[in-house]
Amino acid sequence: MTVAEARQRHGIMPRLLRRERAAIYLDMSAATFDKLVKERLLPGPKKLCSLKVWDRDELDAFADHLPRDESLAPAAPSDWD
């Protein structure tokens, strides 16, 4: 059994993600991911030997702190309703 098969079998999500998986995790293209990293809107990579990896917890924190699109929020009930 490969590491990927074992991880999937046990339902384990890797903590460290390479660039393409990090982009997929955030549901964006690799080009958009690269642009956001370059603009320092996304956290930069960590170095693991010769690999560049992104910490899933840091990507989650980035997503947690994104502002909400208030234009799509349901209208608050008024006294007239």
Sequence and secondary structure as in RCSB ss.txt:
>XXXX:A:sequence
MTVAEARQRHGIMPRLLRRERAAIYLDMSAATFDKLVKERLLPGPKKLCSLKVWDRDELDAFADHLPRDESLAPA
APSDWD
>XXXX:A:secstr
  HHHHHHHTT   SEE HHHHHHHTTS HHHHHHHHHTTSS   EEETTEEEEEHHHHHHHHHTS   GGGS  
   TT 
